[in-house]
Amino acid sequence: MKDELEEMKKTLEENKEFKKNIGALKANLREEIQAVLRENSNLRSENKKLTKHLEELEQYQRSNNIEIKGIPHDDNPLETVKKPSGTALTPASTGQSFDFAANIEFQRWLLATAIAVVIMVLITGLAFLVESMWGSRRDNDPEPPLRPGVDLLGAVSCNSTICKRYKGLISSCMGSGGKSPCAGLSDFVCGEGVCYGRPMESLLRGLLRALAADELAAWRPRSSAQPSAVDNAAALYEECRERTSREVDLTSSRDNVDADELQSLTDSKDTAGELAARLAARYQDGAFFWLDAVPIHGETKRRVQLKVNKQFLLNAETREASSRKRKRRSLLHGSEESPSRSNVGRNILRAMDHVHMLWKKAGNLRVYEPKLMDVKELDKCGLSSAVLVKELSQVGNTTYNEGDKIEVANTALLPFLTGLLQTENIKEYLAWEFLRHRLACTSPTHLEEKTLTNGCFDCIERVAGLAAHAPFLRSSREVESQAKQITFLQHVRDFMGTSVREAKWLPAKQRAQMIDRLQRVKFVRGIPAGVSGMKKLNNYYSYLPKSTGSFAKDYKAATQAAWSRSLTRTEVSSPLLSAFPNVLTRNNVVYIPAVALVPPLFNYGDVESVNYSFLGVALMRAVLHSLGMTGMQSLPDPEDVETAGHIDILSQCLQLNRSAKFYSSRLADVMGIGAALRALELQQDGQYAIDDQQRLLLVDSCLFMCTADDPRRCDMPAGQAAQFQEAFTCPRATSISEVAKCTVW
């Protein structure tokens, strides 16, 4: 930090010296111009004197009757005159010689003046330009270093229009930083990036999907005997890419819904609370409704989590008045022929306005502030617990009852639901919102000309999942990619082993058991991959109907098949992958999905470094969680009060109960604070001293690795804080108060 300050001071002094030199240059130039003007004035004075002498000479010629050759003397008094006999003077020749010299001096004066003016303008403009470029830039914070995301954009070539479109948007946004330490692609890491009104996460996922489509386009011709289901999915994905690349419109939206379908939902006997519970339980993939009731596998105390769908939350927060006006026209279109439709449209609009008002009052529903409660307590806020339990039991493989626990992801969600479900005509609005978003992915006409590109790719990704599997397909034909994957997986294993060995506060026996577990576990890529990877991949897509040759029919059939499959829920053994890791374990084998290997495949930083961290660290946490590596039996017991306070805050961050005899936390959580606690221990022992800034860095270490899914998640090993700080810097990680709100995976 001191070196940076000294360098900035030196730069400012150089800038001041440069400005001083420019000022001196301006002053010298003004003096030269004034000297030229003075010389010009003298020349004019001399010219007047010579003109007077010429007039006297003419008078002398006339008075002595001197004849002028050629032209009469009154037409050209400077013409050569005939010298009379006996005369020793040649006035005409003298006059001609002087006029020639005066002409040259005048031309020189004009040229000097023009050059001086041009130089003055150029120097003045250059001075203003340099001052605007250097002066303001040097006074502000220096531009942050290039993020590793530049490597991703620079290393991968785009073959399709839509890929180039996404790449151009992201590239232009990455260069707009300079003032914020969390600018450009690192905004995606910090979870708050917005680029041209679109979340950076959405643009980055769109780019990865487009790259996947390009990869599939290159893969299909080379594979002569590819499995039929994989080929069918690839063809559908490729066709969607071609159609959406014709004209990319990232902001269009379709609001018209089928009136009969809407009427059937509103005429049902379900109350608003029952309808909301049914939709939240059935469509928990986040694609069709704004509320998700999702079973949490592997957790006993929190069987179900109730949360807001972030996609629709963002839509509600960014919706402008003009958008509501467009929806008003869309909903009321044709109301002259159908008065009942007019009434339904007005009811929806009134409910919509009320819902938006409730959104604003609810606060930030993205923040993870959980509340654990019984399912039956949801009846107090109007959401039917009986319907929710019934639907969850039908669509899943587990039987639920009203006495089970449910985790409400944000406490503000409960009062919001209470106000929402008491809104007049809310049932029509819920039905319309549900059908509107379902329509975005099931209507084949939605792909005509101005398409909602991101919606199309989201839908195809849900149908086929090929965006996640494209790297696996690429690695099946590229030796270099396979080598990178092996290096990457080995690096993950080594990193976790090192972290376990350095966790000195864990008992030696427990560390030995963890290391032995890591050594016995086999890491493989795929979903699950291996020798029969393509066969498994083909089985994964087997539910897709056969191709008919018509894209509109195939697209509709595929989306309907995905829709039907979502009702019965995808088995955990065959997950529909998205942009975040979903790690499976079986018989001491860890199956790592291909999407987690996108960074090394696309040269996303050096595989020996940690520049791919935002996926790599999350992957490590998922691997350790799935391996069941838990346990943190004791925290170090510091003697000084200040260090104890920091450890308490870190404990709150990781939701650890110090009074408990056994800490049921995952090893990844231990990794998140291990190095920080170790550093505080060493400082306490006097082995080295840290200043207040370094202390804050240690305390805030769990915030340096933020993710778009949850900005307050502790995803970063504190031991790598110094390296991560250079590439990813989150402005939120500046105070201890923020750490107390940090939550774990």
Buried (B, 14 or more C-beta within 10 A) or exposed (E): EEEEEEEBEEBEEEBEEBBEEBEEBBEEBEEBBEEBEEBBEEBEEEBEEBEEBBEEBBEEBEEEEBEBEEEEBEEEBBBBBEBEEEEEEBBBEBBBEBEEEBEEBBEEBEEBBEEBEEBBEEBEEEBEEBBEEBBEBBEEEEEBEBBBBBBBBEEBEBBBBBBBBBBEBBBEBBEEBBEBBBBBBBBBBBBBBBBEEBBBBBBBBBBBBBBBBBBBBBBBEEBEEBBEBBBBBBBBBBBBBBBBBEBBEBEBBBBBBEBEBBBEBBEEEBBBBBBBBBBBBBBBBBBBBBBBBBBEEEEEEBBBBBBBBBBBBBBBEEBEEEBEEEBBEBBBBEBEEEEEBBEBBBBBBBBBEBBBEBBEEBBEBBBBBBBEBBBBBBBEBBBBBBBBBBBBBBBBEEEBEBEBBBBBBBBBBBBBBBBBBEBEBBBBBBBBBBBBBBBBBBBBEBBEEBBBBBBBBBBBBBBBBBBBBBBBBBBBEBEEBBEBBBBBBEBBBEBBBBBBEBBEBBEEEBBEBBBEBBEEBEBBBBBBBBEEBBEBBBBBBEBBEEBEEEBBEBBBBBBEBBBEBBEEBBEEEBBBBBBBBBBBBEEEEBBBBBBBBBBBBBBBBEBEBBBBBBBBBBBBBBBBBBBEBBBBEEBBEBEEEEBBEBBBBBBBBBBBEEEEEEBEBBBBBBBBBBBBBBBBBEBBEEEEEBEEEBBBBBBBBBBBBBBBBBBBBBBBBBBBBEBBBEBBBBEBBEEBEBBBBBBBB
